[in-house]
Amino acid sequence: MLNQILPWSEDRECKVLPCCCICGKIPAEGIRGVIKLKKAFICKKCEEEIVHLDIDSAQYEVVKEKIKKILK
């Protein structure tokens, strides 16, 4: 029955890859390279950058707004 819904599943593997909601990239480590925040993912590289952001920087405000959207 699944093959009727997804006819391509016979030939290919189905993979779901986490996409970072901050940088938009898929980490090389896959799901092991992200943290989950509600239904979104943040890669470890962005997590590290967020931790070291200065609260007076413009980038801090951008990241803060992206995280606010996730938490709504």
PDB file of N, CA, C, O and CB in Angstrom:
ATOM      1  N   MET A   1       0.819  -1.194   0.000  1.00  0.00           N
ATOM      2  CA  MET A   1       0.000   0.000   0.000  1.00  0.00           C
ATOM      3  C   MET A   1       0.865   1.261   0.000  1.00  0.00           C
ATOM      4  O   MET A   1       0.540   2.232  -0.682  1.00  0.00           O
ATOM      5  CB  MET A   1      -0.933  -0.004   1.204  1.00  0.00           C
ATOM      6  N   LEU A   2       1.965   1.253   0.760  1.00  0.00           N
ATOM      7  CA  LEU A   2       2.848   2.410   0.786  1.00  0.00           C
ATOM      8  C   LEU A   2       3.423   2.679  -0.593  1.00  0.00           C
ATOM      9  O   LEU A   2       3.590   3.835  -0.984  1.00  0.00           O
ATOM     10  CB  LEU A   2       3.973   2.203   1.795  1.00  0.00           C
ATOM     11  N   ASN A   3       3.725   1.619  -1.333  1.00  0.00           N
ATOM     12  CA  ASN A   3       4.270   1.802  -2.671  1.00  0.00           C
ATOM     13  C   ASN A   3       3.269   2.462  -3.607  1.00  0.00           C
ATOM     14  O   ASN A   3       3.671   3.103  -4.578  1.00  0.00           O
ATOM     15  CB  ASN A   3       4.706   0.472  -3.240  1.00  0.00           C
ATOM     16  N   GLN A   4       1.979   2.321  -3.340  1.00  0.00           N
ATOM     17  CA  GLN A   4       0.973   3.003  -4.144  1.00  0.00           C
ATOM     18  C   GLN A   4       0.986   4.499  -3.847  1.00  0.00           C
ATOM     19  O   GLN A   4       0.783   5.318  -4.743  1.00  0.00           O
ATOM     20  CB  GLN A   4      -0.424   2.414  -3.879  1.00  0.00           C
ATOM     21  N   ILE A   5       1.221   4.843  -2.608  1.00  0.00           N
ATOM     22  CA  ILE A   5       1.266   6.250  -2.224  1.00  0.00           C
ATOM     23  C   ILE A   5       2.589   6.880  -2.658  1.00  0.00           C
ATOM     24  O   ILE A   5       2.615   7.996  -3.179  1.00  0.00           O
ATOM     25  CB  ILE A   5       1.074   6.401  -0.702  1.00  0.00           C
ATOM     26  N   LEU A   6       3.666   6.164  -2.442  1.00  0.00           N
ATOM     27  CA  LEU A   6       4.998   6.652  -2.783  1.00  0.00           C
ATOM     28  C   LEU A   6       5.659   5.676  -3.761  1.00  0.00           C
ATOM     29  O   LEU A   6       6.479   4.858  -3.346  1.00  0.00           O
ATOM     30  CB  LEU A   6       5.870   6.828  -1.503  1.00  0.00           C
ATOM     31  N   PRO A   7       5.316   5.748  -5.048  1.00  0.00           N
ATOM     32  CA  PRO A   7       5.837   4.766  -5.998  1.00  0.00           C
ATOM     33  C   PRO A   7       7.354   4.783  -6.127  1.00  0.00           C
ATOM     34  O   PRO A   7       7.941   3.769  -6.506  1.00  0.00           O
ATOM     35  CB  PRO A   7       5.230   5.000  -7.342  1.00  0.00           C
ATOM     36  N   TRP A   8       7.996   5.881  -5.830  1.00  0.00           N
ATOM     37  CA  TRP A   8       9.446   5.981  -5.948  1.00  0.00           C
ATOM     38  C   TRP A   8      10.169   5.273  -4.816  1.00  0.00           C
ATOM     39  O   TRP A   8      11.387   5.103  -4.884  1.00  0.00           O
ATOM     40  CB  TRP A   8       9.861   7.426  -5.987  1.00  0.00           C
ATOM     41  N   SER A   9       9.452   4.854  -3.772  1.00  0.00           N
ATOM     42  CA  SER A   9      10.107   4.246  -2.613  1.00  0.00           C
ATOM     43  C   SER A   9      10.712   2.875  -2.920  1.00  0.00           C
ATOM     44  O   SER A   9      11.529   2.380  -2.142  1.00  0.00           O
ATOM     45  CB  SER A   9       9.117   4.117  -1.480  1.00  0.00           C
ATOM     46  N   GLU A  10      10.332   2.259  -4.027  1.00  0.00           N
ATOM     47  CA  GLU A  10      10.926   0.978  -4.400  1.00  0.00           C
ATOM     48  C   GLU A  10      12.388   1.152  -4.796  1.00  0.00           C
ATOM     49  O   GLU A  10      13.225   0.304  -4.488  1.00  0.00           O
ATOM     50  CB  GLU A  10      10.139   0.338  -5.549  1.00  0.00           C
ATOM     51  N   ASP A  11      12.688   2.244  -5.475  1.00  0.00           N
ATOM     52  CA  ASP A  11      14.016   2.450  -6.046  1.00  0.00           C
ATOM     53  C   ASP A  11      14.966   3.230  -5.150  1.00  0.00           C
ATOM     54  O   ASP A  11      16.179   3.037  -5.222  1.00  0.00           O
ATOM     55  CB  ASP A  11      13.890   3.155  -7.343  1.00  0.00           C
ATOM     56  N   ARG A  12      14.441   4.090  -4.324  1.00  0.00           N
ATOM     57  CA  ARG A  12      15.287   4.980  -3.528  1.00  0.00           C
ATOM     58  C   ARG A  12      14.959   4.858  -2.051  1.00  0.00           C
ATOM     59  O   ARG A  12      13.859   4.463  -1.664  1.00  0.00           O
ATOM     60  CB  ARG A  12      15.122   6.432  -3.984  1.00  0.00           C
ATOM     61  N   GLU A  13      15.943   5.207  -1.239  1.00  0.00           N
ATOM     62  CA  GLU A  13      15.711   5.276   0.201  1.00  0.00           C
ATOM     63  C   GLU A  13      15.070   6.617   0.529  1.00  0.00           C
ATOM     64  O   GLU A  13      15.376   7.630  -0.099  1.00  0.00           O
ATOM     65  CB  GLU A  13      17.037   5.084   0.996  1.00  0.00           C
ATOM     66  N   CYS A  14      14.190   6.616   1.504  1.00  0.00           N
ATOM     67  CA  CYS A  14      13.591   7.862   1.978  1.00  0.00           C
ATOM     68  C   CYS A  14      14.441   8.364   3.132  1.00  0.00           C
ATOM     69  O   CYS A  14      14.648   7.645   4.109  1.00  0.00           O
ATOM     70  CB  CYS A  14      12.092   7.661   2.417  1.00  0.00           C
ATOM     71  N   LYS A  15      14.932   9.584   3.027  1.00  0.00           N
ATOM     72  CA  LYS A  15      15.753  10.150   4.092  1.00  0.00           C
ATOM     73  C   LYS A  15      15.215  11.523   4.461  1.00  0.00           C
ATOM     74  O   LYS A  15      14.865  12.327   3.597  1.00  0.00           O
ATOM     75  CB  LYS A  15      17.241  10.239   3.663  1.00  0.00           C
ATOM     76  N   VAL A  16      15.158  11.768   5.731  1.00  0.00           N
ATOM     77  CA  VAL A  16      14.770  13.075   6.234  1.00  0.00           C
ATOM     78  C   VAL A  16      16.010  13.672   6.878  1.00  0.00           C
ATOM     79  O   VAL A  16      16.569  13.109   7.820  1.00  0.00           O
ATOM     80  CB  VAL A  16      13.564  12.986   7.251  1.00  0.00           C
ATOM     81  N   LEU A  17      16.432  14.812   6.363  1.00  0.00           N
ATOM     82  CA  LEU A  17      17.637  15.454   6.874  1.00  0.00           C
ATOM     83  C   LEU A  17      17.273  16.742   7.595  1.00  0.00           C
ATOM     84  O   LEU A  17      16.434  17.501   7.111  1.00  0.00           O
ATOM     85  CB  LEU A  17      18.633  15.738   5.734  1.00  0.00           C
ATOM     86  N   PRO A  18      17.887  17.001   8.743  1.00  0.00           N
ATOM     87  CA  PRO A  18      17.591  18.224   9.484  1.00  0.00           C
ATOM     88  C   PRO A  18      18.251  19.436   8.830  1.00  0.00           C
ATOM     89  O   PRO A  18      19.440  19.413   8.512  1.00  0.00           O
ATOM     90  CB  PRO A  18      18.055  18.092  10.938  1.00  0.00           C
ATOM     91  N   CYS A  19      17.479  20.471   8.639  1.00  0.00           N
ATOM     92  CA  CYS A  19      17.989  21.719   8.070  1.00  0.00           C
ATOM     93  C   CYS A  19      17.997  22.762   9.183  1.00  0.00           C
ATOM     94  O   CYS A  19      16.975  22.992   9.830  1.00  0.00           O
ATOM     95  CB  CYS A  19      17.120  22.196   6.841  1.00  0.00           C
ATOM     96  N   CYS A  20      19.136  23.387   9.403  1.00  0.00           N
ATOM     97  CA  CYS A  20      19.268  24.392  10.455  1.00  0.00           C
ATOM     98  C   CYS A  20      18.381  25.595  10.140  1.00  0.00           C
ATOM     99  O   CYS A  20      18.417  26.124   9.029  1.00  0.00           O
ATOM    100  CB  CYS A  20      20.745  24.832  10.610  1.00  0.00           C
ATOM    101  N   CYS A  21      17.593  26.021  11.108  1.00  0.00           N
ATOM    102  CA  CYS A  21      16.699  27.159  10.900  1.00  0.00           C
ATOM    103  C   CYS A  21      17.437  28.493  10.973  1.00  0.00           C
ATOM    104  O   CYS A  21      16.855  29.529  10.652  1.00  0.00           O
ATOM    105  CB  CYS A  21      15.581  27.136  11.926  1.00  0.00           C
ATOM    106  N   ILE A  22      18.686  28.492  11.383  1.00  0.00           N
ATOM    107  CA  ILE A  22      19.467  29.727  11.457  1.00  0.00           C
ATOM    108  C   ILE A  22      20.255  29.939  10.169  1.00  0.00           C
ATOM    109  O   ILE A  22      20.144  30.993   9.543  1.00  0.00           O
ATOM    110  CB  ILE A  22      20.421  29.693  12.667  1.00  0.00           C
ATOM    111  N   CYS A  23      21.049  28.948   9.766  1.00  0.00           N
ATOM    112  CA  CYS A  23      21.899  29.112   8.575  1.00  0.00           C
ATOM    113  C   CYS A  23      21.321  28.449   7.330  1.00  0.00           C
ATOM    114  O   CYS A  23      21.764  28.738   6.218  1.00  0.00           O
ATOM    115  CB  CYS A  23      23.273  28.547   8.845  1.00  0.00           C
ATOM    116  N   GLY A  24      20.340  27.564   7.499  1.00  0.00           N
ATOM    117  CA  GLY A  24      19.717  26.902   6.362  1.00  0.00           C
ATOM    118  C   GLY A  24      20.500  25.724   5.800  1.00  0.00           C
ATOM    119  O   GLY A  24      20.124  25.179   4.762  1.00  0.00           O
ATOM    120  N   LYS A  25      21.568  25.324   6.455  1.00  0.00           N
ATOM    121  CA  LYS A  25      22.401  24.228   5.959  1.00  0.00           C
ATOM    122  C   LYS A  25      22.058  22.917   6.660  1.00  0.00           C
ATOM    123  O   LYS A  25      21.508  22.901   7.761  1.00  0.00           O
ATOM    124  CB  LYS A  25      23.886  24.556   6.154  1.00  0.00           C
ATOM    125  N   ILE A  26      22.399  21.821   5.991  1.00  0.00           N
ATOM    126  CA  ILE A  26      22.245  20.493   6.567  1.00  0.00           C
ATOM    127  C   ILE A  26      23.602  20.067   7.099  1.00  0.00           C
ATOM    128  O   ILE A  26      24.557  19.984   6.328  1.00  0.00           O
ATOM    129  CB  ILE A  26      21.693  19.466   5.517  1.00  0.00           C
ATOM    130  N   PRO A  27      23.720  19.793   8.403  1.00  0.00           N
ATOM    131  CA  PRO A  27      25.022  19.414   8.953  1.00  0.00           C
ATOM    132  C   PRO A  27      25.498  18.067   8.407  1.00  0.00           C
ATOM    133  O   PRO A  27      24.696  17.172   8.141  1.00  0.00           O
ATOM    134  CB  PRO A  27      24.952  19.360  10.476  1.00  0.00           C
ATOM    135  N   ALA A  28      26.799  17.942   8.248  1.00  0.00           N
ATOM    136  CA  ALA A  28      27.392  16.703   7.741  1.00  0.00           C
ATOM    137  C   ALA A  28      27.082  15.522   8.657  1.00  0.00           C
ATOM    138  O   ALA A  28      27.003  14.384   8.194  1.00  0.00           O
ATOM    139  CB  ALA A  28      28.907  16.864   7.589  1.00  0.00           C
ATOM    140  N   GLU A  29      26.907  15.783   9.955  1.00  0.00           N
ATOM    141  CA  GLU A  29      26.627  14.716  10.920  1.00  0.00           C
ATOM    142  C   GLU A  29      25.164  14.290  10.903  1.00  0.00           C
ATOM    143  O   GLU A  29      24.788  13.362  11.620  1.00  0.00           O
ATOM    144  CB  GLU A  29      27.008  15.165  12.316  1.00  0.00           C
ATOM    145  N   GLY A  30      24.335  14.947  10.101  1.00  0.00           N
ATOM    146  CA  GLY A  30      22.908  14.631  10.064  1.00  0.00           C
ATOM    147  C   GLY A  30      22.232  15.018  11.362  1.00  0.00           C
ATOM    148  O   GLY A  30      22.510  16.076  11.926  1.00  0.00           O
ATOM    149  N   ILE A  31      21.350  14.165  11.833  1.00  0.00           N
ATOM    150  CA  ILE A  31      20.582  14.452  13.045  1.00  0.00           C
ATOM    151  C   ILE A  31      21.472  14.572  14.279  1.00  0.00           C
ATOM    152  O   ILE A  31      21.087  15.212  15.258  1.00  0.00           O
ATOM    153  CB  ILE A  31      19.544  13.371  13.270  1.00  0.00           C
ATOM    154  N   ARG A  32      22.650  13.967  14.241  1.00  0.00           N
ATOM    155  CA  ARG A  32      23.577  14.059  15.379  1.00  0.00           C
ATOM    156  C   ARG A  32      24.251  15.424  15.456  1.00  0.00           C
ATOM    157  O   ARG A  32      24.872  15.753  16.467  1.00  0.00           O
ATOM    158  CB  ARG A  32      24.640  12.967  15.283  1.00  0.00           C
ATOM    159  N   GLY A  33      24.136  16.213  14.403  1.00  0.00           N
ATOM    160  CA  GLY A  33      24.797  17.510  14.361  1.00  0.00           C
ATOM    161  C   GLY A  33      23.879  18.680  14.653  1.00  0.00           C
ATOM    162  O   GLY A  33      24.210  19.825  14.343  1.00  0.00           O
ATOM    163  N   VAL A  34      22.714  18.398  15.254  1.00  0.00           N
ATOM    164  CA  VAL A  34      21.754  19.468  15.535  1.00  0.00           C
ATOM    165  C   VAL A  34      21.175  19.321  16.937  1.00  0.00           C
ATOM    166  O   VAL A  34      21.269  18.267  17.566  1.00  0.00           O
ATOM    167  CB  VAL A  34      20.623  19.466  14.493  1.00  0.00           C
ATOM    168  N   ILE A  35      20.575  20.411  17.403  1.00  0.00           N
ATOM    169  CA  ILE A  35      19.714  20.333  18.580  1.00  0.00           C
ATOM    170  C   ILE A  35      18.308  20.652  18.089  1.00  0.00           C
ATOM    171  O   ILE A  35      18.137  21.423  17.145  1.00  0.00           O
ATOM    172  CB  ILE A  35      20.180  21.328  19.738  1.00  0.00           C
ATOM    173  N   LYS A  36      17.321  20.070  18.716  1.00  0.00           N
ATOM    174  CA  LYS A  36      15.937  20.280  18.304  1.00  0.00           C
ATOM    175  C   LYS A  36      15.295  21.303  19.220  1.00  0.00           C
ATOM    176  O   LYS A  36      15.424  21.237  20.443  1.00  0.00           O
ATOM    177  CB  LYS A  36      15.141  18.953  18.321  1.00  0.00           C
ATOM    178  N   LEU A  37      14.607  22.242  18.611  1.00  0.00           N
ATOM    179  CA  LEU A  37      13.884  23.270  19.349  1.00  0.00           C
ATOM    180  C   LEU A  37      12.474  23.292  18.784  1.00  0.00           C
ATOM    181  O   LEU A  37      12.244  23.816  17.694  1.00  0.00           O
ATOM    182  CB  LEU A  37      14.583  24.687  19.238  1.00  0.00           C
ATOM    183  N   LYS A  38      11.532  22.722  19.525  1.00  0.00           N
ATOM    184  CA  LYS A  38      10.179  22.474  19.041  1.00  0.00           C
ATOM    185  C   LYS A  38      10.271  21.633  17.779  1.00  0.00           C
ATOM    186  O   LYS A  38      10.777  20.512  17.828  1.00  0.00           O
ATOM    187  CB  LYS A  38       9.415  23.809  18.773  1.00  0.00           C
ATOM    188  N   LYS A  39       9.789  22.152  16.633  1.00  0.00           N
ATOM    189  CA  LYS A  39       9.856  21.384  15.384  1.00  0.00           C
ATOM    190  C   LYS A  39      10.980  21.866  14.478  1.00  0.00           C
ATOM    191  O   LYS A  39      10.996  21.546  13.289  1.00  0.00           O
ATOM    192  CB  LYS A  39       8.529  21.471  14.642  1.00  0.00           C
ATOM    193  N   ALA A  40      11.904  22.616  15.015  1.00  0.00           N
ATOM    194  CA  ALA A  40      13.010  23.170  14.228  1.00  0.00           C
ATOM    195  C   ALA A  40      14.335  22.606  14.732  1.00  0.00           C
ATOM    196  O   ALA A  40      14.414  22.012  15.807  1.00  0.00           O
ATOM    197  CB  ALA A  40      13.017  24.722  14.299  1.00  0.00           C
ATOM    198  N   PHE A  41      15.373  22.812  13.922  1.00  0.00           N
ATOM    199  CA  PHE A  41      16.710  22.347  14.270  1.00  0.00           C
ATOM    200  C   PHE A  41      17.695  23.506  14.228  1.00  0.00           C
ATOM    201  O   PHE A  41      17.564  24.420  13.414  1.00  0.00           O
ATOM    202  CB  PHE A  41      17.160  21.225  13.321  1.00  0.00           C
ATOM    203  N   ILE A  42      18.677  23.456  15.110  1.00  0.00           N
ATOM    204  CA  ILE A  42      19.788  24.411  15.097  1.00  0.00           C
ATOM    205  C   ILE A  42      21.064  23.581  15.073  1.00  0.00           C
ATOM    206  O   ILE A  42      21.278  22.735  15.941  1.00  0.00           O
ATOM    207  CB  ILE A  42      19.750  25.398  16.349  1.00  0.00           C
ATOM    208  N   CYS A  43      21.918  23.830  14.065  1.00  0.00           N
ATOM    209  CA  CYS A  43      23.152  23.046  13.957  1.00  0.00           C
ATOM    210  C   CYS A  43      24.128  23.451  15.064  1.00  0.00           C
ATOM    211  O   CYS A  43      24.024  24.529  15.649  1.00  0.00           O
ATOM    212  CB  CYS A  43      23.805  23.239  12.560  1.00  0.00           C
ATOM    213  N   LYS A  44      25.069  22.559  15.327  1.00  0.00           N
ATOM    214  CA  LYS A  44      26.029  22.799  16.411  1.00  0.00           C
ATOM    215  C   LYS A  44      26.905  24.016  16.132  1.00  0.00           C
ATOM    216  O   LYS A  44      27.318  24.710  17.061  1.00  0.00           O
ATOM    217  CB  LYS A  44      26.909  21.569  16.618  1.00  0.00           C
ATOM    218  N   LYS A  45      27.190  24.278  14.856  1.00  0.00           N
ATOM    219  CA  LYS A  45      27.999  25.449  14.513  1.00  0.00           C
ATOM    220  C   LYS A  45      27.250  26.732  14.890  1.00  0.00           C
ATOM    221  O   LYS A  45      27.827  27.634  15.498  1.00  0.00           O
ATOM    222  CB  LYS A  45      28.350  25.448  12.998  1.00  0.00           C
ATOM    223  N   CYS A  46      25.972  26.812  14.528  1.00  0.00           N
ATOM    224  CA  CYS A  46      25.179  27.996  14.882  1.00  0.00           C
ATOM    225  C   CYS A  46      24.975  28.087  16.390  1.00  0.00           C
ATOM    226  O   CYS A  46      24.999  29.179  16.958  1.00  0.00           O
ATOM    227  CB  CYS A  46      23.817  27.966  14.170  1.00  0.00           C
ATOM    228  N   GLU A  47      24.778  26.953  17.032  1.00  0.00           N
ATOM    229  CA  GLU A  47      24.635  26.946  18.489  1.00  0.00           C
ATOM    230  C   GLU A  47      25.869  27.570  19.142  1.00  0.00           C
ATOM    231  O   GLU A  47      25.753  28.393  20.050  1.00  0.00           O
ATOM    232  CB  GLU A  47      24.419  25.501  19.011  1.00  0.00           C
ATOM    233  N   GLU A  48      27.041  27.172  18.673  1.00  0.00           N
ATOM    234  CA  GLU A  48      28.296  27.706  19.216  1.00  0.00           C
ATOM    235  C   GLU A  48      28.399  29.214  18.960  1.00  0.00           C
ATOM    236  O   GLU A  48      28.825  29.966  19.836  1.00  0.00           O
ATOM    237  CB  GLU A  48      29.510  26.974  18.593  1.00  0.00           C
ATOM    238  N   GLU A  49      28.010  29.649  17.765  1.00  0.00           N
ATOM    239  CA  GLU A  49      28.060  31.080  17.450  1.00  0.00           C
ATOM    240  C   GLU A  49      27.067  31.871  18.295  1.00  0.00           C
ATOM    241  O   GLU A  49      27.370  32.981  18.730  1.00  0.00           O
ATOM    242  CB  GLU A  49      27.774  31.306  15.962  1.00  0.00           C
ATOM    243  N   ILE A  50      25.880  31.305  18.531  1.00  0.00           N
ATOM    244  CA  ILE A  50      24.864  31.976  19.345  1.00  0.00           C
ATOM    245  C   ILE A  50      25.379  32.189  20.766  1.00  0.00           C
ATOM    246  O   ILE A  50      25.186  33.256  21.349  1.00  0.00           O
ATOM    247  CB  ILE A  50      23.553  31.157  19.367  1.00  0.00           C
ATOM    248  N   VAL A  51      26.024  31.185  21.310  1.00  0.00           N
ATOM    249  CA  VAL A  51      26.545  31.260  22.678  1.00  0.00           C
ATOM    250  C   VAL A  51      27.547  32.402  22.826  1.00  0.00           C
ATOM    251  O   VAL A  51      27.633  33.018  23.888  1.00  0.00           O
ATOM    252  CB  VAL A  51      27.203  29.931  23.073  1.00  0.00           C
ATOM    253  N   HIS A  52      28.299  32.685  21.774  1.00  0.00           N
ATOM    254  CA  HIS A  52      29.343  33.705  21.848  1.00  0.00           C
ATOM    255  C   HIS A  52      28.940  35.060  21.253  1.00  0.00           C
ATOM    256  O   HIS A  52      29.780  35.952  21.139  1.00  0.00           O
ATOM    257  CB  HIS A  52      30.567  33.207  21.148  1.00  0.00           C
ATOM    258  N   LEU A  53      27.671  35.225  20.874  1.00  0.00           N
ATOM    259  CA  LEU A  53      27.226  36.508  20.329  1.00  0.00           C
ATOM    260  C   LEU A  53      27.197  37.579  21.416  1.00  0.00           C
ATOM    261  O   LEU A  53      26.859  37.312  22.569  1.00  0.00           O
ATOM    262  CB  LEU A  53      25.835  36.367  19.689  1.00  0.00           C
ATOM    263  N   ASP A  54      27.555  38.775  21.025  1.00  0.00           N
ATOM    264  CA  ASP A  54      27.452  39.941  21.909  1.00  0.00           C
ATOM    265  C   ASP A  54      26.018  40.453  21.811  1.00  0.00           C
ATOM    266  O   ASP A  54      25.498  40.605  20.705  1.00  0.00           O
ATOM    267  CB  ASP A  54      28.501  41.071  21.521  1.00  0.00           C
ATOM    268  N   ILE A  55      25.374  40.719  22.931  1.00  0.00           N
ATOM    269  CA  ILE A  55      23.967  41.129  22.905  1.00  0.00           C
ATOM    270  C   ILE A  55      23.746  42.481  22.239  1.00  0.00           C
ATOM    271  O   ILE A  55      22.608  42.832  21.928  1.00  0.00           O
ATOM    272  CB  ILE A  55      23.427  41.173  24.306  1.00  0.00           C
ATOM    273  N   ASP A  56      24.797  43.235  22.019  1.00  0.00           N
ATOM    274  CA  ASP A  56      24.671  44.524  21.339  1.00  0.00           C
ATOM    275  C   ASP A  56      24.842  44.410  19.826  1.00  0.00           C
ATOM    276  O   ASP A  56      24.698  45.407  19.118  1.00  0.00           O
ATOM    277  CB  ASP A  56      25.688  45.496  21.890  1.00  0.00           C
ATOM    278  N   SER A  57      25.146  43.217  19.318  1.00  0.00           N
ATOM    279  CA  SER A  57      25.397  43.056  17.882  1.00  0.00           C
ATOM    280  C   SER A  57      24.087  42.922  17.101  1.00  0.00           C
ATOM    281  O   SER A  57      23.063  42.500  17.639  1.00  0.00           O
ATOM    282  CB  SER A  57      26.287  41.827  17.632  1.00  0.00           C
ATOM    283  N   ALA A  58      24.148  43.286  15.839  1.00  0.00           N
ATOM    284  CA  ALA A  58      22.989  43.163  14.954  1.00  0.00           C
ATOM    285  C   ALA A  58      22.643  41.693  14.732  1.00  0.00           C
ATOM    286  O   ALA A  58      21.469  41.339  14.623  1.00  0.00           O
ATOM    287  CB  ALA A  58      23.261  43.860  13.604  1.00  0.00           C
ATOM    288  N   GLN A  59      23.654  40.845  14.666  1.00  0.00           N
ATOM    289  CA  GLN A  59      23.433  39.409  14.464  1.00  0.00           C
ATOM    290  C   GLN A  59      22.635  38.806  15.616  1.00  0.00           C
ATOM    291  O   GLN A  59      21.829  37.900  15.408  1.00  0.00           O
ATOM    292  CB  GLN A  59      24.774  38.678  14.316  1.00  0.00           C
ATOM    293  N   TYR A  60      22.857  39.302  16.818  1.00  0.00           N
ATOM    294  CA  TYR A  60      22.114  38.829  17.989  1.00  0.00           C
ATOM    295  C   TYR A  60      20.618  39.055  17.788  1.00  0.00           C
ATOM    296  O   TYR A  60      19.807  38.174  18.073  1.00  0.00           O
ATOM    297  CB  TYR A  60      22.601  39.545  19.273  1.00  0.00           C
ATOM    298  N   GLU A  61      20.260  40.232  17.298  1.00  0.00           N
ATOM    299  CA  GLU A  61      18.849  40.561  17.070  1.00  0.00           C
ATOM    300  C   GLU A  61      18.236  39.666  15.995  1.00  0.00           C
ATOM    301  O   GLU A  61      17.093  39.229  16.125  1.00  0.00           O
ATOM    302  CB  GLU A  61      18.705  42.034  16.668  1.00  0.00           C
ATOM    303  N   VAL A  62      18.993  39.395  14.940  1.00  0.00           N
ATOM    304  CA  VAL A  62      18.509  38.530  13.858  1.00  0.00           C
ATOM    305  C   VAL A  62      18.228  37.128  14.393  1.00  0.00           C
ATOM    306  O   VAL A  62      17.165  36.560  14.142  1.00  0.00           O
ATOM    307  CB  VAL A  62      19.541  38.468  12.700  1.00  0.00           C
ATOM    308  N   VAL A  63      19.182  36.583  15.125  1.00  0.00           N
ATOM    309  CA  VAL A  63      19.032  35.236  15.684  1.00  0.00           C
ATOM    310  C   VAL A  63      17.891  35.209  16.694  1.00  0.00           C
ATOM    311  O   VAL A  63      17.110  34.258  16.722  1.00  0.00           O
ATOM    312  CB  VAL A  63      20.349  34.769  16.348  1.00  0.00           C
ATOM    313  N   LYS A  64      17.792  36.227  17.509  1.00  0.00           N
ATOM    314  CA  LYS A  64      16.730  36.303  18.517  1.00  0.00           C
ATOM    315  C   LYS A  64      15.351  36.260  17.855  1.00  0.00           C
ATOM    316  O   LYS A  64      14.453  35.570  18.338  1.00  0.00           O
ATOM    317  CB  LYS A  64      16.876  37.589  19.359  1.00  0.00           C
ATOM    318  N   GLU A  65      15.183  36.987  16.764  1.00  0.00           N
ATOM    319  CA  GLU A  65      13.900  37.005  16.055  1.00  0.00           C
ATOM    320  C   GLU A  65      13.589  35.642  15.430  1.00  0.00           C
ATOM    321  O   GLU A  65      12.437  35.207  15.438  1.00  0.00           O
ATOM    322  CB  GLU A  65      13.910  38.090  14.968  1.00  0.00           C
ATOM    323  N   LYS A  66      14.603  34.970  14.893  1.00  0.00           N
ATOM    324  CA  LYS A  66      14.389  33.637  14.321  1.00  0.00           C
ATOM    325  C   LYS A  66      13.958  32.652  15.399  1.00  0.00           C
ATOM    326  O   LYS A  66      13.065  31.835  15.173  1.00  0.00           O
ATOM    327  CB  LYS A  66      15.668  33.133  13.626  1.00  0.00           C
ATOM    328  N   ILE A  67      14.582  32.724  16.560  1.00  0.00           N
ATOM    329  CA  ILE A  67      14.227  31.819  17.657  1.00  0.00           C
ATOM    330  C   ILE A  67      12.837  32.147  18.196  1.00  0.00           C
ATOM    331  O   ILE A  67      12.092  31.240  18.565  1.00  0.00           O
ATOM    332  CB  ILE A  67      15.271  31.906  18.790  1.00  0.00           C
ATOM    333  N   LYS A  68      12.480  33.418  18.247  1.00  0.00           N
ATOM    334  CA  LYS A  68      11.134  33.815  18.680  1.00  0.00           C
ATOM    335  C   LYS A  68      10.067  33.190  17.786  1.00  0.00           C
ATOM    336  O   LYS A  68       9.037  32.725  18.272  1.00  0.00           O
ATOM    337  CB  LYS A  68      10.995  35.349  18.673  1.00  0.00           C
ATOM    338  N   LYS A  69      10.320  33.182  16.467  1.00  0.00           N
ATOM    339  CA  LYS A  69       9.361  32.597  15.522  1.00  0.00           C
ATOM    340  C   LYS A  69       9.190  31.105  15.763  1.00  0.00           C
ATOM    341  O   LYS A  69       8.087  30.574  15.632  1.00  0.00           O
ATOM    342  CB  LYS A  69       9.813  32.843  14.079  1.00  0.00           C
ATOM    343  N   ILE A  70      10.270  30.435  16.113  1.00  0.00           N
ATOM    344  CA  ILE A  70      10.202  28.999  16.390  1.00  0.00           C
ATOM    345  C   ILE A  70       9.350  28.740  17.626  1.00  0.00           C
ATOM    346  O   ILE A  70       8.554  27.801  17.652  1.00  0.00           O
ATOM    347  CB  ILE A  70      11.617  28.412  16.583  1.00  0.00           C
ATOM    348  N   LEU A  71       9.516  29.565  18.638  1.00  0.00           N
ATOM    349  CA  LEU A  71       8.850  29.339  19.919  1.00  0.00           C
ATOM    350  C   LEU A  71       7.384  29.745  19.937  1.00  0.00           C
ATOM    351  O   LEU A  71       6.678  29.434  20.897  1.00  0.00           O
ATOM    352  CB  LEU A  71       9.571  30.079  20.988  1.00  0.00           C
ATOM    353  N   LYS A  72       6.911  30.426  18.913  1.00  0.00           N
ATOM    354  CA  LYS A  72       5.492  30.825  18.870  1.00  0.00           C
ATOM    355  C   LYS A  72       4.592  29.652  18.629  1.00  0.00           C
ATOM    356  O   LYS A  72       3.373  29.813  18.565  1.00  0.00           O
ATOM    357  CB  LYS A  72       5.258  31.864  17.798  1.00  0.00           C
TER     358      LYS A  72
END
